[in-house]
Amino acid sequence: MKKSGGIILLFSLVITFTALGILLLLSSTATSNLRTAANKYVRTQLISNIRSGNTLIENVTLPAFNDEGILEIETIESGTIQLKRLEQKASRYQGQFTFADLGAHDHFKQIQDQFTISLWMKPQNLASPLTGLQLPYSGEPVLGFSQKRFDDYPGAGFQFAFSRIVENTVARLNFNVTLNDSEVRTFYSLGFNNIIDSEWIFVTVVYDGNQLRIFRNELVMAHLNASGNVDWSTIANGSFFVGKYVDTPAFGGMFFSGQIRNVGIWNIAMNNASVGYMHQQGLNFNPLINFSNYASSDQLLGFWKMNDGTGSYVLDYSIYSNNGGIINRRNTDQCWTTVTDSFTYIISSEFNEFERSENLR
């Protein structure tokens, strides 16, 4: 009987410890599930707050920021939202001493029978002492990866440059490109008039293999039929310049005067909706994220926000890292300026002692 009783006691202990083990396992699993659910809830609240901050920036007239550029908003149940406002910077060109060299990269030559080139620019010129007009000068360059046209030679590559019409009283922006169609090189030029000094405009050129289109902000200003690939045959070691021609001498030549931001090159022909989306995003457009009507991040060859704000480097945001340099022969600090009434933001949120931050670029 003692032996039988001992067996029963041992069996009871086994059952008891097994049950306790199961209870502990269930308790641990339940605790883990609760922790996972809590973390998921906190993460959801933080993401929701970040999105709310983004919506506020884009759609609401915000109250005043403090002296440090910070605005803090208390939510009813889900913590705080903090907006930190930072001034936008732009590259500044003095008309005589400043230009940017974005380098001689062969992959730029991937633009053949399709491309999109865009930039924001703000011409800034001194008033003429004779006419009082404040306009870009005829022949003033904006940017290009090209060799200039002369005599019977049609040039090579592409460039943006200004001209004057109507007895020198109206400024016109021209896009020039040479296309090679079955060894026949043809020079094409299209553009639009009434460039206003000290006004930001978004300029885009699209080529789809059959037609060239140039946009001012979101509107197609001109188009013409064209065929062939971009002619690179005579450009071996030339650089992609902003603010000067490839052969502009260091002193005494023609240079751009004004501000430039967001220079982008894609080897795809974007549609009108994509150009419209880029314009609507303004200086905060991010070319690395496909969203809404923009779906060309994989075709991006180079994108320079030109907002570095200090020093002599110009960073490329594409995967190619075509970082360039900006040069002012008098003072490097004069290469940059603050964009009036234009900001970028850091959106932060705190909830249940957790934090999350995102940059609205």
C-alpha positions as CSV (number, residue, x, y, z in Angstrom):
1,M,0.0,0.0,0.0
2,K,2.9,2.4,0.8
3,K,4.4,1.7,-2.6
4,S,1.0,2.4,-4.3
5,G,0.6,5.5,-2.3
6,G,4.0,6.8,-3.3
7,I,3.3,6.2,-6.9
8,I,0.0,8.1,-6.6
9,L,1.8,11.0,-4.8
10,L,4.5,11.1,-7.5
11,F,1.9,11.1,-10.2
12,S,0.0,13.9,-8.5
13,L,3.2,16.0,-8.3
14,V,3.9,15.4,-12.0
15,I,0.4,16.5,-12.9
16,T,0.7,19.6,-10.6
17,F,4.0,20.8,-12.0
18,T,2.9,20.1,-15.6
19,A,-0.2,22.2,-14.9
20,L,1.9,24.9,-13.4
21,G,4.2,24.9,-16.4
22,I,1.2,25.2,-18.7
23,L,-0.2,28.1,-16.7
24,L,3.2,29.8,-16.7
25,L,3.5,29.3,-20.5
26,L,0.0,30.6,-21.1
27,S,0.8,33.6,-18.8
28,S,4.0,34.3,-20.6
29,T,2.3,34.0,-24.0
30,A,-0.5,36.3,-22.8
31,T,2.0,38.8,-21.5
32,S,4.0,38.7,-24.7
33,N,0.8,39.2,-26.7
34,L,-0.3,42.1,-24.5
35,R,3.1,43.7,-24.9
36,T,3.0,43.2,-28.7
37,A,-0.5,44.7,-28.8
38,A,0.6,47.6,-26.6
39,N,3.7,48.3,-28.8
40,K,1.6,48.1,-31.9
41,Y,-0.9,50.6,-30.4
42,V,1.8,53.0,-29.4
43,R,3.4,52.8,-32.9
44,T,0.0,53.3,-34.5
45,Q,-0.6,56.4,-32.4
46,L,2.9,57.8,-33.2
47,I,2.5,57.3,-36.9
48,S,-1.0,58.8,-36.8
49,N,0.5,61.9,-35.0
50,I,3.2,62.3,-37.6
51,R,0.6,62.1,-40.4
52,S,-1.5,64.7,-38.5
53,G,1.5,67.0,-38.3
54,N,2.1,66.6,-42.0
55,T,-1.6,67.4,-42.7
56,L,-1.4,70.5,-40.5
57,I,1.7,71.8,-42.4
58,E,0.2,71.3,-45.8
59,N,-3.4,72.4,-45.1
60,V,-3.7,74.7,-42.1
61,T,-2.5,78.2,-41.2
62,L,-0.2,77.4,-38.3
63,P,0.1,79.5,-35.1
64,A,3.3,81.3,-34.4
65,F,6.5,79.3,-33.8
66,N,8.7,80.2,-30.9
67,D,12.1,81.8,-31.3
68,E,13.7,78.4,-31.8
69,G,11.4,77.6,-34.7
70,I,9.3,75.1,-32.7
71,L,5.6,74.6,-32.4
72,E,4.2,72.0,-29.9
73,I,0.7,70.7,-30.1
74,E,-1.0,68.7,-27.3
75,T,-3.4,66.1,-28.6
76,I,-6.5,65.0,-26.7
77,E,-5.4,61.4,-26.0
78,S,-2.4,60.5,-28.1
79,G,0.5,62.6,-26.7
80,T,2.2,65.6,-28.3
81,I,3.1,66.7,-31.9
82,Q,6.2,68.9,-32.3
83,L,6.9,70.8,-35.5
84,K,10.4,72.2,-36.0
85,R,10.7,74.7,-38.8
86,L,13.9,75.2,-40.7
87,E,14.7,77.8,-43.3
88,Q,15.1,76.6,-46.9
89,K,18.4,77.4,-48.5
90,A,19.2,77.8,-52.2
91,S,22.4,78.1,-54.3
92,R,23.1,81.7,-55.2
93,Y,24.8,82.9,-58.4
94,Q,26.4,86.3,-58.6
95,G,26.4,86.8,-62.3
96,Q,30.2,86.9,-62.5
97,F,31.9,84.7,-59.9
98,T,29.7,81.7,-59.1
99,F,29.0,78.4,-60.8
100,A,28.4,74.7,-59.9
101,D,30.3,71.8,-61.5
102,L,28.3,68.6,-61.2
103,G,31.0,66.5,-62.9
104,A,31.5,64.5,-66.1
105,H,29.6,61.3,-65.4
106,D,29.0,58.9,-68.3
107,H,25.7,57.7,-66.9
108,F,24.3,61.2,-67.7
109,K,24.6,60.0,-71.3
110,Q,21.9,57.4,-70.6
111,I,19.4,60.1,-71.7
112,Q,19.0,59.1,-75.3
113,D,15.5,59.0,-76.9
114,Q,13.7,59.8,-73.6
115,F,14.4,62.2,-70.8
116,T,13.0,64.6,-68.3
117,I,15.0,67.6,-67.0
118,S,13.6,69.9,-64.3
119,L,14.7,72.8,-62.0
120,W,13.4,75.6,-59.9
121,M,15.0,79.0,-60.7
122,K,14.8,82.6,-59.7
123,P,16.6,85.1,-62.0
124,Q,17.9,88.1,-60.2
125,N,19.6,90.8,-62.3
126,L,20.5,94.5,-61.8
127,A,18.3,97.0,-63.5
128,S,19.7,98.3,-66.8
129,P,21.0,101.9,-66.4
130,L,19.6,102.7,-69.9
131,T,16.1,101.1,-69.8
132,G,15.5,100.4,-66.1
133,L,14.5,96.9,-67.0
134,Q,15.5,94.1,-64.6
135,L,15.8,91.1,-66.9
136,P,18.2,88.2,-67.7
137,Y,20.7,89.1,-70.3
138,S,20.7,87.7,-73.8
139,G,23.0,84.6,-73.8
140,E,23.0,84.3,-70.1
141,P,23.4,80.5,-69.3
142,V,21.3,78.6,-66.7
143,L,22.7,75.0,-66.9
144,G,23.8,72.5,-69.4
145,F,25.9,69.5,-70.3
146,S,26.8,70.7,-73.8
147,Q,29.1,72.2,-76.3
148,K,27.9,75.4,-77.9
149,R,26.5,75.7,-81.4
150,F,28.6,77.7,-83.8
151,D,28.7,78.3,-87.6
152,D,27.4,75.1,-89.3
153,Y,28.1,72.9,-86.2
154,P,24.9,72.2,-84.3
155,G,26.5,71.7,-81.0
156,A,26.0,68.6,-78.7
157,G,24.2,67.7,-75.5
158,F,21.7,70.1,-74.0
159,Q,21.5,73.5,-72.3
160,F,19.1,76.2,-70.9
161,A,19.9,79.8,-71.7
162,F,18.2,83.2,-71.9
163,S,17.7,85.5,-74.9
164,R,16.1,88.9,-75.4
165,I,13.4,89.7,-77.9
166,V,11.1,92.6,-78.8
167,E,13.9,95.2,-79.0
168,N,15.6,93.8,-75.9
169,T,12.5,94.4,-73.7
170,V,11.3,90.8,-73.2
171,A,13.3,87.9,-71.7
172,R,12.9,84.4,-73.1
173,L,14.1,81.1,-71.7
174,N,15.3,78.6,-74.3
175,F,16.1,74.9,-74.1
176,N,18.6,73.7,-76.7
177,V,19.4,70.2,-77.6
178,T,21.1,68.4,-80.5
179,L,19.6,65.0,-81.6
180,N,21.3,62.5,-83.8
181,D,18.9,60.6,-86.1
182,S,20.7,58.1,-88.4
183,E,23.9,60.2,-88.3
184,V,22.0,63.3,-89.1
185,R,22.5,65.9,-86.3
186,T,19.7,68.4,-85.8
187,F,19.7,71.3,-83.5
188,Y,16.3,71.9,-81.7
189,S,15.3,74.9,-79.6
190,L,12.1,75.7,-77.8
191,G,11.2,78.0,-74.9
192,F,8.8,80.6,-73.6
193,N,8.7,84.4,-73.1
194,N,8.1,86.8,-70.3
195,I,10.6,85.7,-67.7
196,I,10.1,87.9,-64.7
197,D,13.0,88.8,-62.5
198,S,13.0,87.8,-58.8
199,E,10.2,85.3,-59.3
200,W,10.5,81.6,-58.7
201,I,9.5,79.4,-61.6
202,F,9.5,75.6,-62.1
203,V,10.9,74.6,-65.5
204,T,10.6,71.1,-67.0
205,V,11.6,69.7,-70.4
206,V,10.3,66.3,-71.5
207,Y,11.3,64.3,-74.6
208,D,9.6,61.1,-75.6
209,G,11.4,60.2,-78.8
210,N,8.8,62.0,-81.0
211,Q,8.1,65.4,-79.3
212,L,9.8,67.9,-77.1
213,R,7.7,69.8,-74.5
214,I,8.7,72.6,-72.2
215,F,6.7,73.5,-69.1
216,R,6.4,76.6,-67.0
217,N,5.2,75.4,-63.6
218,E,2.5,72.9,-64.7
219,L,1.6,74.4,-68.1
220,V,3.0,73.2,-71.5
221,M,4.3,76.4,-73.0
222,A,5.7,75.0,-76.3
223,H,6.2,71.8,-78.1
224,L,7.7,70.6,-81.3
225,N,8.2,67.4,-83.2
226,A,11.7,65.8,-82.9
227,S,13.4,62.5,-83.4
228,G,16.7,60.8,-82.7
229,N,18.9,60.3,-79.6
230,V,20.7,63.1,-77.7
231,D,24.0,63.6,-79.5
232,W,27.0,63.1,-77.2
233,S,29.5,62.3,-79.9
234,T,31.8,65.3,-79.2
235,I,31.4,65.5,-75.5
236,A,34.2,63.3,-74.0
237,N,35.3,65.1,-70.9
238,G,32.8,67.9,-70.5
239,S,31.1,68.6,-67.2
240,F,27.5,69.3,-66.3
241,F,27.6,73.0,-65.2
242,V,25.1,75.1,-63.4
243,G,25.4,78.9,-64.0
244,K,27.9,78.8,-66.9
245,Y,28.6,77.4,-70.3
246,V,31.2,74.6,-70.7
247,D,33.6,77.0,-72.3
248,T,32.9,80.1,-70.3
249,P,36.2,81.6,-69.2
250,A,37.0,82.0,-65.5
251,F,36.8,85.8,-65.8
252,G,34.9,88.1,-68.1
253,G,32.5,85.4,-69.4
254,M,28.7,85.1,-69.2
255,F,27.3,83.7,-65.9
256,F,23.8,83.1,-64.5
257,S,22.6,85.6,-61.9
258,G,20.0,84.4,-59.4
259,Q,19.0,81.3,-57.4
260,I,18.6,77.7,-58.4
261,R,17.1,74.6,-56.6
262,N,16.1,71.0,-57.3
263,V,18.0,70.2,-60.5
264,G,16.8,66.7,-61.7
265,I,17.5,64.4,-64.6
266,W,15.6,61.2,-65.5
267,N,16.0,58.9,-68.4
268,I,12.2,58.6,-68.9
269,A,9.6,60.9,-70.5
270,M,7.2,61.9,-67.6
271,N,3.6,62.7,-68.4
272,N,1.9,66.0,-67.6
273,A,0.5,64.7,-64.3
274,S,3.9,63.8,-63.0
275,V,5.3,67.3,-63.9
276,G,2.2,68.8,-62.1
277,Y,2.9,66.7,-59.0
278,M,6.6,67.8,-58.8
279,H,5.5,71.4,-59.1
280,Q,2.8,71.1,-56.4
281,Q,5.4,69.6,-54.0
282,G,7.6,72.7,-54.5
283,L,11.1,72.7,-53.0
284,N,10.2,69.8,-50.7
285,F,9.8,67.3,-53.5
286,N,11.5,64.0,-52.8
287,P,12.5,62.2,-56.1
288,L,13.3,58.9,-54.3
289,I,9.7,58.1,-53.2
290,N,7.1,57.1,-55.8
291,F,3.8,58.7,-54.7
292,S,0.6,59.9,-56.3
293,N,1.3,60.8,-59.9
294,Y,5.1,60.4,-59.6
295,A,6.5,56.9,-60.3
296,S,10.0,57.6,-61.8
297,S,12.4,57.1,-58.9
298,D,14.0,54.1,-60.6
299,Q,14.9,56.3,-63.7
300,L,16.5,59.0,-61.7
301,L,20.0,59.8,-62.9
302,G,20.8,62.8,-60.7
303,F,19.0,65.1,-58.3
304,W,20.7,68.1,-56.6
305,K,18.5,69.9,-54.1
306,M,21.1,72.7,-54.1
307,N,20.1,73.5,-50.5
308,D,23.3,72.5,-48.7
309,G,23.5,76.0,-47.2
310,T,27.2,76.0,-46.4
311,G,30.5,75.0,-47.8
312,S,31.4,74.1,-51.4
313,Y,29.8,70.7,-51.8
314,V,26.6,70.0,-53.7
315,L,25.0,66.7,-52.8
316,D,23.3,64.4,-55.3
317,Y,20.3,62.6,-53.8
318,S,20.2,59.8,-56.5
319,I,21.8,56.4,-56.0
320,Y,24.7,57.5,-58.1
321,S,26.0,60.1,-55.6
322,N,27.2,62.5,-58.3
323,N,28.3,65.0,-55.7
324,G,29.5,68.3,-57.2
325,G,31.0,71.5,-56.1
326,I,29.9,75.1,-56.1
327,I,32.5,77.8,-56.6
328,N,32.5,81.5,-55.8
329,R,35.8,83.0,-56.7
330,R,35.4,85.7,-54.1
331,N,33.8,84.1,-51.1
332,T,32.3,80.5,-50.7
333,D,29.8,81.8,-48.1
334,Q,28.2,83.8,-50.9
335,C,27.2,80.7,-52.7
336,W,24.1,80.2,-50.5
337,T,21.1,82.2,-49.5
338,T,17.9,81.8,-47.6
339,V,14.7,81.3,-49.6
340,T,12.1,83.9,-48.4
341,D,9.0,82.4,-46.7
342,S,9.9,78.8,-47.5
343,F,10.6,76.1,-44.9
344,T,11.2,72.5,-44.4
345,Y,10.1,70.7,-41.2
346,I,11.0,68.0,-38.7
347,I,7.8,66.4,-37.3
348,S,8.2,64.7,-33.9
349,S,5.7,62.9,-31.7
350,E,5.8,61.6,-28.1
351,F,3.3,59.1,-26.6
352,N,3.6,56.9,-23.5
353,E,7.3,57.8,-23.2
354,F,8.0,56.7,-26.8
355,E,9.1,59.1,-29.6
356,R,9.2,59.2,-33.4
357,S,10.6,61.8,-35.8
358,E,10.4,62.3,-39.5
359,N,11.8,64.9,-41.9
360,L,9.4,66.6,-44.3
361,R,11.9,67.3,-47.1
